[in-house]
Amino acid sequence: MRPVKLKRLTVEECVDRYVELVRAKTVTGALSPATAEVYGRDVATFAELAGAGRVLDDLTGEDVDAVLLAFARKPDGRRSSPAGAAQSPSSQSRFRRSVSAFFKHATLSGWVQVNPMTTATVTAKERGGLRAERRALTREQAQGLVGAAREQAVAEPRGGRRDQRTEVRDALIVLLLSTLGPRVSELVRANVEDFYTNDGVRYWRIFGKGGKTRDVPLPGDVAEVLEVYLAAARPATAEKALLLSWRGRRLARGDVQAVIDRVQRRVDPAQRRSVTPHGLRHTTATHLLADAVDMDAVRRVLGHSDLATLGRYRDELPGELEVAMRAHPLLRGRAAGG
């Protein structure tokens, strides 16, 4: 088979041709209009960041890295995002997928000799922490997120079929992550039968790493939201998974970040900060330990086999040293003793 003859087209020319192709696919039903719009917008942004007049075949993996970094730092213009906020992790992933699809087509069409996406090397660390942060939320930020989830759980349904109302499910996900700190794999693996009641207390039997299980009691407020979800918001299906998509399928790990981001939009901008599921695990550990909860109890909640592992999850909180010194145990009796 003869190789495709290279066509030295500019970035702008290639993008224009690709957008025409994408739009044509909506006519045949191969792509939805919404998806085509996203692809078109992303590749237009790519052309803007890469340089519309450059020859596409001249772009290297380093050039693609520079575009991905530039997009990550590009202010998110959505009305729901804080002013000046960088692109969310989901937006960065979507943009990379769009650019990757563009270059795959460019390779097949003979616009590039080598797909530069295969040599792009930008990692999350090299983005300079532009992904949603993994460290713990402050108390105010965590309370804002938890408060938004609780309000969402009791809000009146916005209509539609029961199996398409996901507000209570989203609230439950955020509350479980924020108060119990499970691994995201443990969360999406959970089944309805893993939640049981003993002596009036709701427990979650969590199946963790290495085949180990731990039974963790749910805070009262979280148990109430769980009951509401099971009784009135979970799709009626034989599927045993606790968390279901509106199609009635087990929720995937990749869906959880989008859930957190949706609930975050209800938080007051002054308290809002992007966070990953693992960042909420840090949040659980940090605030339980900051409130002097027994370290071994925190270890058991998180499912660690070694107390030393907690050190990686205990993040520094602003002002905590000042609070500790004001409440120093050796000085507490001074006022009473004169």
TIZA-38577 format. One record per residue (C-alpha): x, y, z. Coordinates in steps of 0.02 Angstrom, whole numbers, plus 50000, padded with zeros to 5 digits. Layout:
// residues N
XYZ...
***
This chain:
// residues 338
500005000050000500725017049950500915029950089499765044950084500575059649995500955073550118499965089550099500815104550178499275113550239499195126850371498405123550540496945134650493496635125350328496675108550413495515114150553494275121250427494245104850329494075094650488492625105250553491725102850386491945084050404491325084150583489785094050534489445081950391489445067550514487965075150605486925073150446487245054350443486975052950631488775047650664488955062350783487685072350882487595091050847488175094551025489725083651005490125091350837489995108650915491215103851053492465096450928492335111950819492585123850965494075114051032495015112850868494685131350836495485134851005496925123350957497215133450798497205149550898498485142951024499595133750899499635147450769498385147150626499695151150492500935137450537501065121850431500235107850528501595095150486502895106650565502115104650738503075093450858502625084751019503385099551112502215111251018500715100751069501335100951249501415119851242499625120651175498975108951310499815119451444499165135551368497405128651365497535122651546498005140351600496695148351489495325156351598493725146351603492435157951528490905148551589489725158751697489725145051830491605146351856492485158751973493255173751887495005169951826494855151151861495905139751752495145125751650494395111351750495155093851738493655087851637493855102351515495715098551496495355080151462493985084451338495135096551245496515083551235495285070751166494695083151034496475087350980496925068850978495445064950863495955079450751497735073050732497145055250703496145061550555497595072550500498745057350495497515047250390497245061950272499095064950242499165081950328500545075950445501885062650425501945058250610500555061150735501345073250862500125067450997501165051551010502645061751072501695074051183502335071651360501455084151472500935075851634499785082351769501295087051875502075096951732500465106751712500965115551872499535109151977498215115151856497175099651882495895099852022496885100152183497225084152279497555092652445496245094952580494915108352575494935120752718493545119252846492575133452763492775125852590492285108452650490785115152745490245124752590490315108852484489445098152615488125111652641487785112552455487595093652446486385093252593485325107152516485325098052349484745081952433483165089952505482765101452358481145098552264481375087452109481445097551949480275085851857480605072051733480665053451762481315046751926482745037651840483355053951763483395064051925485185062951987485245077252114485045066052268486295053452200487565067452170487285074152346487555056752419489175054452323489885070852386489345067352565490115049952567491745056352493491835071452609491405062852773492075045052753493465047852626493325031552528494415028152378493445032052219493615013652168492795008552333491385020952304490905015252130491084996952180489814998752321488214988652311486554991952398486794976252503488424983352574487414995552680486604988052834485884993553001486494987253169485754993253333484985008453247486615013653162486865013052973488515005152918489415003752753490424987952727491804994452616492774982052509494514989452500496224985552431496944968252449495244960452480495114968852651493434975052716493004988052845491314992552921491135011352940489645019653026488795033452927488515050453008486655053053040486435066252904487285055252775486215040252825484645050852799485185055752622485565037452586483795032752637483035046352528484085040552380483615022252401481775025952428481435039452300482895043352184483795027252137483185019751972482085004451995483174990551927483864973351968485624980651958486454978452128487604993752116487215007952237487655022052118486855021451948486855032151793485175038251732485265023651610485285011751758487105006451742488445006451876489285023351885491075023551818492585030751910492765044251779490995050551815491355055051996492375070751961490965077851855489765074752000490875084452120491035098751996489135099751978488855101052165490275113852178489285125552066488025127452207489375133052330489635151452367491115157152259491995163452416492035145452483492255136252318493855127352266494055113352141494495096552217494695078452160493915063252244495635059652317495705077552381494095074052477494945058752552496315070452611494965082052677494185068152782495845063152859496425080952889494875087152979494605071553083496405072453143496305091353169494825088553285495875076253386494925060753330495905045353380497215041553247496825023053245494985026853217495445037953068496575024253002495125011953008493925024152923495135026652778495625008352768497495010152799498464995552872499815006652947499645022353053501185029652967500195030852805499075044252883500525056452872500285057452684498455061952706498645074652846498755091352756499235107852835497785119552869497955138552875497915145153052497985128153138499605131953232498875148153302497325138653362498415125153442499435138053537497895147453598497205131153668498855124653739498465110953870499785117353992498965134554002497125129954014497055130954205497865148054221496255158354227495425146754352496955146354464497195165154468
***
